[in-house]
Structure formats: C-alpha cells, structure tokens
Amino acid sequence: MMDIRKHVGRNVRRLRLGRRISQEVLALESDIDRTYMSGIERGISNPSVVLLSRLAKVLRVTVADLVTPSAEKEPAPKNLPRGRNVSQRGRKTKSRRK
C-alpha cells in the first residue's frame, strides 16, 4: 500500500502539469516555498490540511481530488518545457528577437 504523501504528491503533480502550471507558480500562488512544493510532489513533505486546501483552490479541484489514490500504473505526466520562451504558466511565448 502506497503512503498517503505519495498519493498526494502524484496527484498534485499530475493536476499541475495538466493545467500547465510550473512548480514555482503553484508554490507562489499557494504561498509556500518552491522547495517545499517539490517535497510535496516527491512525497517527502507532509502538507497540512490548510495547505492542501490552498493547493486545491489554486488547482481548481477539491481536497478529495488531492488525497484520493490514483492508478499506480498510470504513466508519469510529461514535464513542462523549459527555457526563456516559456511564460510563468508554462505556455510558449513569441521570441522578441529582431
């Protein structure tokens, strides 16, 4: 049986990437440190119910969506693109080079 922290971490990451939100933006909008956000997604940190509520609000889901076990065989979501041509919400931006 998987640890509840792992379930929460997997769900947060899946929902965050599905909405194309960077870890940094989710952390900022949830008023936590980005390194703590990383710990949550890796199943290391143990977020409080208050923090789960803030994360759920930013991700536009319920707390139950964050704590409900997901399919363990579900493939890992793809990471967001990196680099200068990516906006804060993970969308590609037009280059300003002339």
CYANA upper distance limits for C-alpha pairs under 8 A (distance plus 0.5 A):
  2 MET  CA      6 LYS  CA      7.15
  2 MET  CA      7 HIS  CA      7.62
  3 ASP  CA      7 HIS  CA      7.20
  4 ILE  CA      8 VAL  CA      6.70
  4 ILE  CA     67 VAL  CA      7.55
  4 ILE  CA     69 PRO  CA      8.37
  5 ARG  CA      9 GLY  CA      6.54
  5 ARG  CA     40 ILE  CA      7.78
  5 ARG  CA     43 GLY  CA      5.17
  5 ARG  CA     44 ILE  CA      7.37
  5 ARG  CA     45 SER  CA      7.70
  5 ARG  CA     46 ASN  CA      6.78
  6 LYS  CA     10 ARG  CA      6.52
  6 LYS  CA     41 GLU  CA      8.07
  6 LYS  CA     42 ARG  CA      7.32
  6 LYS  CA     43 GLY  CA      4.74
  6 LYS  CA     44 ILE  CA      8.21
  7 HIS  CA     11 ASN  CA      6.61
  7 HIS  CA     43 GLY  CA      8.02
  7 HIS  CA     66 LEU  CA      8.18
  7 HIS  CA     67 VAL  CA      6.78
  7 HIS  CA     68 THR  CA      7.55
  7 HIS  CA     69 PRO  CA      5.90
  7 HIS  CA     70 SER  CA      7.36
  8 VAL  CA     12 VAL  CA      6.51
  8 VAL  CA     40 ILE  CA      7.92
  8 VAL  CA     41 GLU  CA      7.79
  8 VAL  CA     43 GLY  CA      7.64
  8 VAL  CA     66 LEU  CA      5.83
  8 VAL  CA     67 VAL  CA      5.61
  8 VAL  CA     68 THR  CA      8.12
  8 VAL  CA     69 PRO  CA      8.30
  9 GLY  CA     13 ARG  CA      6.63
  9 GLY  CA     40 ILE  CA      5.73
  9 GLY  CA     41 GLU  CA      4.20
  9 GLY  CA     42 ARG  CA      6.20
  9 GLY  CA     43 GLY  CA      5.59
 10 ARG  CA     14 ARG  CA      6.57
 10 ARG  CA     41 GLU  CA      6.63
 10 ARG  CA     42 ARG  CA      8.06
 10 ARG  CA     43 GLY  CA      8.23
 10 ARG  CA     70 SER  CA      8.36
 11 ASN  CA     15 LEU  CA      6.53
 11 ASN  CA     65 ASP  CA      8.00
 11 ASN  CA     66 LEU  CA      5.98
 11 ASN  CA     67 VAL  CA      7.93
 11 ASN  CA     69 PRO  CA      8.46
 11 ASN  CA     70 SER  CA      7.57
 12 VAL  CA     16 ARG  CA      6.41
 12 VAL  CA     41 GLU  CA      6.87
 12 VAL  CA     66 LEU  CA      6.75
 13 ARG  CA     17 LEU  CA      6.53
 13 ARG  CA     41 GLU  CA      6.33
 13 ARG  CA     77 PRO  CA      8.50
 14 ARG  CA     18 GLY  CA      6.49
 14 ARG  CA     76 ALA  CA      8.25
 14 ARG  CA     77 PRO  CA      6.63
 15 LEU  CA     19 ARG  CA      6.78
 15 LEU  CA     59 LEU  CA      7.44
 16 ARG  CA     20 ARG  CA      6.70
 16 ARG  CA     21 ILE  CA      5.90
 16 ARG  CA     22 SER  CA      7.68
 16 ARG  CA     23 GLN  CA      8.04
 16 ARG  CA     26 LEU  CA      8.09
 16 ARG  CA     59 LEU  CA      7.26
 17 LEU  CA     21 ILE  CA      6.44
 17 LEU  CA     22 SER  CA      7.85
 17 LEU  CA     77 PRO  CA      7.45
 17 LEU  CA     78 LYS  CA      8.02
 17 LEU  CA     79 ASN  CA      7.47
 17 LEU  CA     80 LEU  CA      7.35
 18 GLY  CA     77 PRO  CA      8.47
 19 ARG  CA     59 LEU  CA      8.22
 20 ARG  CA     80 LEU  CA      7.32
 20 ARG  CA     89 ARG  CA      6.57
 20 ARG  CA     90 GLY  CA      5.78
 20 ARG  CA     91 ARG  CA      7.68
 21 ILE  CA     25 VAL  CA      6.90
 21 ILE  CA     26 LEU  CA      7.03
 21 ILE  CA     88 GLN  CA      7.94
 21 ILE  CA     89 ARG  CA      5.28
 21 ILE  CA     90 GLY  CA      6.17
 22 SER  CA     26 LEU  CA      6.80
 22 SER  CA     80 LEU  CA      7.75
 22 SER  CA     88 GLN  CA      7.34
 22 SER  CA     89 ARG  CA      6.65
 22 SER  CA     90 GLY  CA      6.56
 23 GLN  CA     27 ALA  CA      6.61
 23 GLN  CA     34 ARG  CA      7.23
 23 GLN  CA     37 MET  CA      7.38
 23 GLN  CA     38 SER  CA      7.83
 24 GLU  CA     28 LEU  CA      6.64
 24 GLU  CA     34 ARG  CA      5.94
 25 VAL  CA     29 GLU  CA      6.53
 25 VAL  CA     88 GLN  CA      7.07
 25 VAL  CA     89 ARG  CA      7.60
 26 LEU  CA     30 SER  CA      6.46
 26 LEU  CA     37 MET  CA      8.46
 26 LEU  CA     55 LEU  CA      8.07
 26 LEU  CA     58 VAL  CA      7.64
 27 ALA  CA     31 ASP  CA      6.44
 27 ALA  CA     32 ILE  CA      5.58
 27 ALA  CA     33 ASP  CA      6.41
 27 ALA  CA     34 ARG  CA      5.74
 27 ALA  CA     37 MET  CA      6.42
 28 LEU  CA     32 ILE  CA      6.64
 28 LEU  CA     33 ASP  CA      7.68
 28 LEU  CA     34 ARG  CA      7.94
 29 GLU  CA     58 VAL  CA      7.23
 30 SER  CA     51 LEU  CA      8.09
 30 SER  CA     54 ARG  CA      6.10
 30 SER  CA     55 LEU  CA      6.27
 30 SER  CA     58 VAL  CA      7.22
 32 ILE  CA     36 TYR  CA      7.34
 32 ILE  CA     37 MET  CA      7.53
 33 ASP  CA     37 MET  CA      6.90
 34 ARG  CA     38 SER  CA      6.75
 35 THR  CA     39 GLY  CA      6.84
 36 TYR  CA     40 ILE  CA      6.79
 36 TYR  CA     45 SER  CA      7.43
 37 MET  CA     41 GLU  CA      6.88
 38 SER  CA     42 ARG  CA      6.71
 39 GLY  CA     43 GLY  CA      6.64
 39 GLY  CA     44 ILE  CA      5.51
 39 GLY  CA     45 SER  CA      5.41
 40 ILE  CA     44 ILE  CA      6.41
 40 ILE  CA     45 SER  CA      5.28
 40 ILE  CA     46 ASN  CA      7.26
 40 ILE  CA     47 PRO  CA      7.42
 47 PRO  CA     51 LEU  CA      6.43
 47 PRO  CA     52 LEU  CA      6.95
 48 SER  CA     52 LEU  CA      6.73
 49 VAL  CA     53 SER  CA      6.57
 50 VAL  CA     54 ARG  CA      6.95
 51 LEU  CA     55 LEU  CA      6.68
 52 LEU  CA     56 ALA  CA      6.51
 52 LEU  CA     63 VAL  CA      6.66
 52 LEU  CA     66 LEU  CA      8.02
 53 SER  CA     57 LYS  CA      6.70
 53 SER  CA     62 THR  CA      8.15
 53 SER  CA     63 VAL  CA      6.36
 54 ARG  CA     58 VAL  CA      6.87
 55 LEU  CA     59 LEU  CA      6.60
 56 ALA  CA     60 ARG  CA      6.22
 56 ALA  CA     61 VAL  CA      5.48
 56 ALA  CA     62 THR  CA      5.95
 56 ALA  CA     63 VAL  CA      6.11
 56 ALA  CA     66 LEU  CA      7.67
 57 LYS  CA     61 VAL  CA      6.87
 57 LYS  CA     62 THR  CA      7.90
 61 VAL  CA     65 ASP  CA      6.75
 61 VAL  CA     66 LEU  CA      8.31
 62 THR  CA     66 LEU  CA      7.43
 63 VAL  CA     67 VAL  CA      7.03
 64 ALA  CA     68 THR  CA      6.32
 70 SER  CA     74 GLU  CA      8.25
 80 LEU  CA     90 GLY  CA      6.88
 81 PRO  CA     86 VAL  CA      7.43
 81 PRO  CA     90 GLY  CA      7.52
 82 ARG  CA     86 VAL  CA      6.91
 85 ASN  CA     92 LYS  CA      6.05
 85 ASN  CA     93 THR  CA      5.67
 85 ASN  CA     94 LYS  CA      7.36
 85 ASN  CA     95 SER  CA      7.09
 86 VAL  CA     90 GLY  CA      5.91
 86 VAL  CA     91 ARG  CA      5.94
 86 VAL  CA     92 LYS  CA      5.10
 86 VAL  CA     93 THR  CA      6.25
 87 SER  CA     91 ARG  CA      5.89
 87 SER  CA     92 LYS  CA      6.76
 87 SER  CA     93 THR  CA      6.71
